[in-house]
Amino acid sequence: MNDILIWALLFVAVSILIAALLVLKTLKIYVQQSLNPTYFATEEEREKHRIAQEQLEAEQPEKKSLWTWLLGLRPLSEEKDLVMEHKFDGIAELDNPTPAWFMVLFYGTIIFAAGYMINYHVIGWGKSQEQEYAAELQQAEEDRIALLQKPGGGGANKINENNVEVSTDKAVLQAGGALFKNVCSPCHGEHGEGIVGPNLTDDYWLHGGTIKDIFKTIKYGVPEKGMIAWEKSMNSKQISDIASYIMSIKGSNPPGAKAPQGKKE
């Protein structure tokens, strides 16, 4: 019951406040009209005012917008001022100026050309196309070498028998040697001297002795001679490390080396 009474009193208070504001507004208008009464013009006076306004607007020059200025457009009212003196077959030519955007573009290209020449051919701050091309080739070669030598997955699977290269990096040879002892020594000996498989330290090779040949032999194997393909067990980086290690032990002449097999290279 108390809640209903409170809401009723609140509603009455708000209503009284609104009514008071309306009364104050009415009193304000009454005072203003008493001091400065509004003058209502007749129909004739309103017409005269309209005609005067139209004449005033006609006498004022037309203001050009930014779009009109950029396109170099002129209003039709100025067409008589653009007519050139000569005519042909009753046709007059208008002397339209070149649009502002075209002039900005034209002078801009001149400024750009001057800056380009000074930068590339006078001061030499910028690189020419030939210099940029040479720098990009050098950077690409450095990136390729870094990718091939990067351990792990980054560039490991991008090495193949066509782009593999011999590495003399100590870390690479150490990793290749560890892999060789784990997977290759049962057939080729701990030092590559040859057991079941051929000797890998001499100059004689059954399937080629270049880095690409060795990589290919390890990757695809020689099934008819009992050597398995290691591409499913090792990634390309690991195969490349083993191939580089095998290249590094050429001529090491380990004890108990097996007799030469294959062709001399």
Long-range contacts (C-beta under 8 A, 24 or more apart in sequence): 69-100, 70-99, 70-100, 70-101, 71-99, 71-100, 71-101, 72-96, 72-97, 72-98, 72-99, 72-100, 72-101, 72-102, 148-240, 150-237, 151-175, 151-237, 152-237, 153-235, 155-237, 156-235, 156-236, 156-237, 156-238, 157-235, 157-236, 157-237, 158-236, 159-236, 159-237, 159-239, 159-240, 160-215, 160-236, 161-212, 161-215, 161-216, 161-219, 162-212, 164-211, 164-212, 164-215, 164-236, 164-240, 164-243, 165-211, 166-211, 166-243, 166-244, 166-247, 167-240, 167-241, 167-244, 168-244, 168-248, 172-241, 172-244, 172-245, 173-241, 173-244, 173-245, 173-248, 175-238, 175-241, 176-241, 176-242, 176-243, 176-244, 176-245, 176-246, 176-248, 177-245, 179-234, 179-238, 179-241, 179-242, 179-245, 180-242, 180-245, 180-246, 183-230, 183-233, 183-234, 183-242, 184-242, 187-226, 187-227, 189-254, 189-256, 189-258, 191-249, 191-252, 191-254, 192-246, 192-249, 192-252, 192-254, 193-254, 193-255, 193-256, 193-257, 193-258, 194-257, 194-258, 195-258, 196-226, 197-227, 198-258, 198-261, 198-262, 199-257, 199-258, 199-259, 199-260, 199-261, 200-246, 200-249, 200-250, 201-249, 201-250, 201-251, 201-252, 201-253, 201-254, 201-257, 202-250, 202-251, 202-257, 202-260, 203-250, 203-251, 203-260, 203-264, 203-265, 204-260, 204-261, 204-262, 204-263, 204-264, 204-265, 205-262, 205-263, 205-265, 206-261, 206-262, 206-263, 207-262, 208-265, 209-250, 209-265, 210-265, 211-243, 211-244, 211-247, 214-243, 214-246, 214-247, 215-239, 215-240, 215-243, 218-242, 218-243
